[in-house]
């Protein structure tokens, strides 16, 4: 069953159940869009897992990206199960769990080619190329057959690490027989092959060679250790010191270096606050902010409010990442601000300074040809991607009745002779809002949207308890509704409140009637005058 990651990009989570055993594959998070004001994080609904926590034998992590491990602390806060992952993946999990001191799960490091037992399930970890070290596909042996889950992958024949997705093992599994495959659908709409990570290194080399006298900045994903390694190698080649900027960049680079996934000499690293001691031509600053995050290092530098770093005409900024869907406007805003600071900006639209970590159509065809599954369920993609991947499988010879497009919460029943949807489990999303967590009431989100779009109006009244007459006010305060000089609208609003109270002919303490009448009449007034319906709060002082 998909609890996340089906029909969407993000919060990936799968659960596989047989009898009294369940294994969970990934526990990701998703960042909110503009439709969720004030929400920090979106997580899968794990109601079904909580109802069956006694069955859970393991949490299997395919790799360490946030959309696969971002929800893990919240899962482990409620479910106690061993966690399996690569050295890099678990290092990132440990880094994340430092913020949650009460969560201390049993974490077991696994290597490619290794197999583990979790209840009735046998899980084998298979090396795949991706945009982070330590990524796996998994082969799960069950009592009814083998399930192959590709995880996020591509096929990189000239990878930075020198290894390619284990096509040999995938072919062996295909010969032995794979009952069902779930596979990455992210780039199914793109023809050809995904470019090698080392191509980016060559493009970056050209950029460095063309800007020998300038101070170099590169913003990229902190978790992309292959990209970081190539940048470290270029810093060595061109005699530059490296300063890391941004908390995640500092933390992840330290962790990756500690476990050997990032090979860097400590002598090349300088604290950010000491870059003023070096010439521009001697510096490379590796920064967060490739997605235009509001409080990231690059965003603040571009806005001119980052302590210790002032940008100018002798700075060359490389944005070595593509915008995640929904972040395009923020990224372009940062690029605009960098240009305003006088910087030269190099980004994906101009030069090949980024490649995807996901397989395109030819690589997906290769995966299908090697694995030869009896049944196919597309994964990791928005609905059109899942649909296109299903069509690709059919074009490659699979019968359409042997495919199924998943939905979040759908129970997919697989037997030796059938693949079908068989009911649903509780599903949806859980919202993280500061210290709040769980099912955010729809009224809370509605109020936030109303405040953001239409503003706020506060009405303060003094009313005699016995007579119901207005003795002071009304005082009207608005925020985000009118310009300060629009006194006429405000004066009319005061008159409407006065007339409303006089027309009510109140009996003692019927304040709820007052508030409702004021809200209704003012709302109509503001709609007529400003085309907005603000949130209206009325406060009554009795005398």
C-alpha positions in Angstrom: 0.0 0.0 0.0 1.2 3.5 -0.9 0.9 5.9 2.1 2.6 8.6 0.1 4.5 9.3 -3.1 1.7 8.1 -5.5 0.2 10.9 -7.6 2.6 13.4 -6.1 6.3 14.2 -5.7 7.3 13.8 -2.1 6.5 12.1 1.3 7.3 8.7 -0.1 6.2 5.8 2.0 5.2 2.2 1.2 4.0 -0.5 3.5 4.0 -4.2 2.6 2.0 -6.7 4.6 1.7 -10.5 4.7 -0.1 -12.2 7.5 1.2 -10.7 10.8 4.2 -9.0 9.3 4.7 -5.5 7.9 7.7 -3.7 6.5 7.8 0.0 5.8 9.8 1.4 2.9 10.9 5.0 3.4 9.3 7.7 5.5 9.5 10.9 3.6 8.2 14.4 3.9 7.0 17.1 1.5 7.2 20.9 1.7 3.9 22.8 1.6 2.6 25.0 -1.2 1.0 28.3 -0.9 -2.4 26.6 -0.2 -1.1 25.7 3.3 -0.1 29.0 5.0 1.9 28.5 8.2 2.5 24.8 7.7 6.2 23.7 7.9 6.0 20.1 6.7 3.6 17.5 5.2 3.9 13.9 6.2 2.0 10.7 5.2 -1.0 9.6 7.3 0.2 6.6 9.3 -3.1 5.7 11.0 -3.1 2.2 9.6 0.5 1.6 10.8 -0.4 2.8 14.3 -3.3 0.4 14.3 -1.0 -2.4 13.4 2.2 -1.4 15.0 2.7 -4.8 16.6 3.1 -6.2 13.0 5.9 -3.9 11.9 9.2 -5.7 11.6 11.4 -3.1 9.9 11.8 0.3 8.3 13.8 0.1 5.1 15.3 3.3 3.7 16.2 3.4 0.0 18.3 6.6 0.4 18.7 9.8 2.4 16.8 12.5 0.6 14.2 14.4 2.6 11.3 13.1 0.5 12.3 9.6 1.8 13.6 10.2 5.3 12.1 13.6 6.3 9.2 12.0 8.2 11.2 9.4 9.9 11.5 11.2 13.3 7.7 11.5 13.5 7.3 7.8 12.6 9.8 6.6 15.1 8.3 8.8 17.8 5.2 6.5 17.6 6.6 3.2 16.2 9.5 1.2 17.5 11.1 -0.7 14.7 14.7 -1.3 13.5 15.8 1.0 10.7 18.0 -0.3 7.8 19.9 1.8 5.4 23.3 2.6 3.8 26.1 4.3 5.7 25.3 7.6 4.2 21.5 7.3 4.7 21.9 6.5 8.4 24.4 9.2 8.9 21.9 11.7 7.6 19.2 10.1 9.8 21.5 10.4 12.9 22.0 14.1 12.0 18.3 14.6 11.8 17.6 12.8 15.1 19.9 15.1 17.0 16.9 17.4 17.2 14.8 14.7 18.7 16.8 13.4 21.7 14.1 11.0 23.0 14.1 9.0 19.8 16.8 6.4 19.8 16.0 3.7 17.3 18.0 0.6 16.5 19.8 1.5 13.2 21.5 -1.2 11.1 23.9 -0.3 8.3 23.7 -2.4 5.2 25.8 -2.6 2.1 24.9 -3.3 -1.5 24.5 -7.0 -2.1 23.6 -7.7 1.5 20.3 -9.3 2.5 18.4 -9.2 5.8 15.4 -11.0 7.2 12.4 -9.1 8.5 9.5 -11.4 9.6 8.5 -13.4 6.5 10.3 -11.0 4.2 13.8 -11.3 2.8 15.2 -7.9 1.7 18.2 -7.6 -0.6 19.9 -4.2 -1.2 20.9 -3.4 -4.7 23.3 -0.6 -5.7 21.8 2.1 -8.0 23.0 5.5 -9.2 21.2 8.5 -7.9 22.1 12.1 -6.8 23.2 11.0 -3.4 25.6 8.3 -2.1 24.2 5.1 -0.7 21.1 4.7 -2.8 19.5 1.3 -3.1 16.9 -0.6 -5.0 15.4 -3.4 -3.0 14.4 -6.9 -3.9 11.8 -8.3 -1.4 11.2 -12.0 -1.3 7.7 -12.8 0.0 5.7 -16.1 0.4 4.0 -15.3 -3.0 6.9 -14.1 -5.0 9.6 -11.4 -5.4 8.8 -7.6 -5.3 11.4 -5.4 -7.0 11.3 -1.7 -5.9 13.7 0.5 -7.9 13.7 3.4 -5.5 15.0 6.6 -7.1 17.6 5.7 -9.7 19.3 6.4 -13.0 21.9 4.5 -15.0 25.3 6.4 -14.9 28.0 4.5 -16.8 30.6 7.2 -15.9 29.6 8.0 -12.4 31.8 10.0 -9.9 32.0 6.9 -7.7 33.0 4.7 -10.6 30.1 2.3 -10.1 27.0 1.8 -12.2 23.5 0.6 -11.2 23.9 -3.1 -10.7 22.4 -4.2 -14.0 23.9 -7.7 -13.6 22.0 -8.4 -10.4 18.8 -6.9 -11.8 19.1 -9.2 -14.8 19.7 -12.2 -12.6 16.5 -11.4 -10.6 14.6 -11.1 -13.9 15.8 -14.6 -14.9 14.8 -16.0 -11.6 11.4 -14.4 -11.8 10.0 -11.1 -10.4 6.3 -11.1 -9.6 5.8 -7.3 -9.3 7.9 -4.2 -9.9 7.4 -0.7 -8.6 9.6 1.8 -10.4 10.6 5.5 -10.4 8.4 7.5 -12.8 9.9 11.0 -12.3 11.4 11.4 -15.7 9.2 9.1 -17.8 8.1 12.1 -19.9 11.7 12.7 -21.0 13.2 10.9 -24.0 16.7 9.5 -24.0 19.2 9.0 -21.1 19.9 11.1 -18.1 23.2 12.8 -18.5 26.1 11.5 -16.3 27.1 13.4 -13.2 30.7 13.6 -14.5 29.3 15.8 -17.4 28.5 18.4 -14.8 32.0 18.2 -13.5 33.4 19.0 -17.0 30.9 21.9 -17.4 31.9 23.3 -13.9 35.6 22.9 -14.9 35.0 25.2 -17.9 33.2 27.8 -15.7 36.1 27.7 -13.2 38.6 28.2 -15.9 36.7 31.2 -17.3 36.5 32.9 -13.9 40.0 32.4 -12.4 40.1 36.0 -11.0 36.6 36.0 -9.5 35.3 34.8 -6.2 33.3 31.7 -6.8 30.1 30.7 -5.2 28.1 27.4 -5.8 24.7 26.7 -4.5 23.6 23.1 -4.6 21.8 20.4 -2.6 23.9 19.7 0.5 23.1 15.9 0.2 24.5 15.7 -3.3 27.9 14.4 -2.2 28.9 13.6 -5.8 28.5 17.2 -6.8 30.3 18.4 -3.7 33.2 16.0 -4.5 33.6 17.4 -8.0 33.6 21.0 -6.6 36.2 20.0 -4.0 38.3 18.5 -6.7 38.0 21.7 -8.8 38.9 23.9 -5.7 42.1 21.8 -5.4 42.8 22.1 -9.2 42.4 25.9 -9.2 44.0 26.6 -5.8 40.9 27.8 -4.0 40.0 27.4 -0.3 36.5 26.3 0.5 34.1 27.9 2.9 30.8 26.2 3.6 27.7 28.4 4.2 24.4 27.3 5.5 23.6 24.9 8.4 22.8 21.9 6.2 25.8 22.4 4.0 28.1 22.6 7.0 26.6 19.6 8.8 26.2 17.3 5.8 29.7 18.0 4.5 31.1 17.2 7.9 29.2 14.0 8.2 30.0 12.9 4.6 33.7 13.6 5.2 33.7 11.7 8.4 32.4 8.5 6.8 34.5 8.9 3.7 31.8 9.8 1.2 33.4 13.2 0.7 37.1 13.2 0.3 38.4 16.5 1.4 41.6 17.7 3.0 40.9 19.8 6.1 43.6 22.2 5.1 41.5 23.4 2.2 38.6 24.4 4.5 38.3 28.0 5.9 35.6 29.4 8.2 33.2 31.7 6.5 34.0 34.5 8.8 37.7 34.4 7.7 37.2 34.7 3.9 38.1 38.4 4.1 41.7 37.2 4.6 41.8 35.7 1.1 41.9 37.1 -2.4 38.7 36.6 -4.5 40.6 34.2 -6.8 41.5 32.0 -3.8 37.9 31.3 -2.7 35.1 28.9 -3.4 32.0 29.3 -1.2 29.6 26.3 -1.2 26.2 27.4 -0.1 22.6 26.3 0.5 19.8 28.1 -1.2 19.6 26.5 -4.6 15.8 26.4 -4.2 15.3 30.0 -3.2 14.5 29.1 0.4 13.6 32.3 2.3 16.2 32.0 5.0 18.9 30.1 3.1 22.4 31.5 2.8 22.3 32.4 -0.9 18.9 34.0 -0.6 20.1 36.3 2.2 23.3 37.1 0.3 21.3 38.0 -2.7 19.1 40.3 -0.6 22.2 41.9 0.9 21.5 40.9 4.5 24.0 38.1 5.1 26.5 39.0 7.8 30.1 38.8 6.6 29.4 38.4 2.9 28.8 41.3 0.6 28.3 40.4 -3.1 29.6 42.5 -6.0 30.8 42.6 -9.6 33.7 40.3 -9.0 31.5 37.4 -7.8 30.4 34.5 -10.0 27.5 32.5 -8.7 26.8 29.0 -9.9 23.3 27.6 -9.1 24.0 23.9 -9.6 20.5 22.6 -9.2 17.2 22.7 -11.0 14.1 24.2 -9.4 11.8 21.7 -7.7 8.2 22.1 -9.0 6.7 25.0 -7.1 10.0 26.7 -6.3 10.6 28.2 -9.8 9.4 31.7 -8.8 11.6 31.8 -5.7 14.7 30.6 -7.6 14.2 33.2 -10.3 13.7 35.9 -7.6 17.1 35.0 -6.1 18.7 35.1 -9.6 17.3 38.5 -10.2 18.6 39.8 -6.8 22.0 38.4 -7.6 22.1 40.3 -10.9 21.0 43.4 -9.0 24.1 43.0 -6.8 26.2 43.0 -9.9 27.1 39.3 -9.8 27.5 37.0 -12.8 25.1 34.1 -12.4 25.5 30.7 -14.1 22.5 28.4 -13.9 21.0 25.4 -15.7 19.3 27.4 -18.4 22.6 28.8 -19.5 25.1 26.0 -18.9 25.0 22.3 -18.0 25.7 22.8 -14.3 23.1 20.3 -13.1 21.8 16.8 -14.0 18.8 14.9 -12.7 19.2 11.9 -10.5 16.2 10.1 -12.1 16.1 7.8 -15.1 14.7 8.9 -18.4 12.7 6.7 -20.8 15.6 4.7 -22.3 16.8 3.8 -18.8 13.3 2.9 -17.7 13.0 0.6 -20.8 16.3 -1.0 -19.8 14.9 -1.6 -16.3 11.8 -3.3 -17.6 13.8 -5.4 -20.1 16.1 -6.7 -17.4 13.6 -7.3 -14.6 10.7 -8.6 -16.8 8.1 -8.4 -14.0 4.8 -10.2 -14.3 3.0 -7.2 -12.8 3.9 -3.5 -12.8 2.9 -0.7 -10.5 4.5 2.8 -11.3 5.8 4.8 -8.4 7.3 8.1 -7.4 5.4 10.6 -9.6 2.4 12.7 -10.2 -0.5 11.1 -11.8 0.4 11.9 -15.4 3.9 10.4 -14.8 2.3 7.2 -13.4 0.0 7.0 -16.4 2.9 7.5 -18.9 5.0 4.9 -17.2 2.1 2.4 -17.4 1.7 3.2 -21.1 5.5 2.6 -21.5 5.2 -0.8 -19.8 2.3 -1.8 -22.1 4.3 -0.6 -25.2 7.1 -2.9 -24.1 4.8 -5.9 -24.2 3.1 -6.0 -20.8 -0.6 -6.7 -20.8 -2.5 -3.7 -19.5 -4.5 -5.9 -17.1 -1.2 -6.7 -15.4 -0.6 -3.0 -14.5 -2.2 -0.8 -11.8 -1.9 2.9 -11.2 -1.7 3.3 -7.4 -3.5 5.9 -5.3 -2.5 6.9 -1.8 -4.4 4.6 0.7 -5.2 2.0 -2.0 -4.5 -1.6 -0.9 -2.9 -3.4 -3.7 -3.3 -7.2 -3.4 -0.8 -9.3 -5.3 -1.0 -13.1 -5.6 0.9 -15.4 -7.9 -2.0 -15.0 -10.4 -3.5 -11.6 -9.8 -2.9 -7.9 -9.2 -5.8 -5.8 -8.1 -7.0 -3.0 -5.8 -8.6 -4.4 -2.7 -10.1 -1.7 -0.6 -8.4 1.2 1.2 -6.7 2.1 4.4 -6.9 5.5 6.2 -4.8 7.9 4.2 -4.1 11.5 3.5 -1.6 13.8 5.1 -0.4 15.0 8.5 0.7 18.6 8.9 3.5 19.9 11.0 2.9 23.4 12.2 5.6 24.6 14.6 5.0 22.6 17.7 1.6 21.4 16.5 1.4 18.1 14.7 -1.3 15.9 13.3 -4.6 16.7 11.5 -4.7 20.4 11.1 -8.4 21.5 11.4 -9.7 22.8 8.1 -11.0 25.9 9.8 -7.5 26.8 10.9 -6.2 26.7 7.3 -9.3 28.6 6.1 -8.7 31.4 8.6 -5.1 31.7 7.6 -6.0 31.9 4.0 -8.6 34.6 4.8 -6.1 36.6 6.8 -3.5 36.4 4.0 -5.9 37.2 1.1 -8.5 39.6 2.7 -7.0 41.0 5.9 -8.3 41.6 9.3 -10.8 44.0 10.9 -11.1 44.4 14.6 -14.2 46.2 16.1 -14.1 47.4 19.7 -17.4 48.5 21.4 -18.5 49.7 24.8 -22.1 48.8 25.5 -24.3 49.3 28.5 -25.3 46.0 29.9 -28.7 47.0 31.1 -29.9 49.3 28.2 -27.9 47.8 25.3 -26.9 51.3 24.3 -23.5 52.1 22.7 -21.5 54.1 25.3 -18.0 54.2 23.6 -16.6 53.5 20.2 -16.8 51.9 17.8 -13.1 51.8 17.3 -12.1 50.0 14.1 -8.6 48.7 13.4 -7.8 47.1 10.0 -4.7 45.2 8.9 -3.9 44.2 5.3 -7.3 45.5 4.1 -7.1 49.2 3.3 -4.5 51.9 2.6 -4.0 54.2 5.6 -5.6 57.2 3.7 -8.8 55.4 2.9 -10.6 57.2 5.8 -13.9 57.3 4.0 -14.3 53.6 4.0 -13.4 53.4 7.7 -15.8 56.2 8.6 -18.6 54.5 6.7 -17.8 51.3 8.6 -18.1 53.1 12.0 -21.5 54.4 10.9 -22.6 50.9 9.9 -21.7 49.5 13.3 -23.6 52.3 15.1 -26.7 51.8 12.9 -26.5 48.0 13.4 -26.5 48.3 17.2 -29.3 50.9 17.2 -31.5 48.8 14.9 -31.0 45.7 17.1 -32.9 47.1 20.1 -30.9 44.8 22.3 -32.0 43.1 25.4 -29.5 42.4 28.2 -26.2 40.8 27.2 -27.2 39.5 23.8 -23.7 39.9 22.7 -23.6 37.0 20.2 -26.4 38.6 18.2 -24.4 41.9 18.2 -21.2 40.2 16.9 -23.0 38.3 14.2 -24.9 41.3 12.9 -21.8 43.5 12.9 -19.8 40.8 11.1 -22.5 40.4 8.5 -23.1 44.1 7.8 -19.4 45.0 7.8 -18.5 42.1 5.6 -21.0 43.2 3.0 -19.7 46.8 3.3 -16.1 45.9 2.7 -17.0 43.6 -0.1 -18.8 46.4 -1.9 -16.0 49.0 -1.2 -12.8 46.9 -1.5 -13.9 43.6 -3.1 -12.6 41.9 0.0 -14.2 40.0 2.9 -11.8 40.3 5.8 -11.9 38.3 9.0 -14.0 40.4 11.4 -13.5 40.1 15.2 -15.8 42.1 17.5 -14.8 42.8 21.1 -17.5 44.1 23.5 -16.7 45.9 26.8 -19.6 45.9 29.2 -20.4 48.8 31.4 
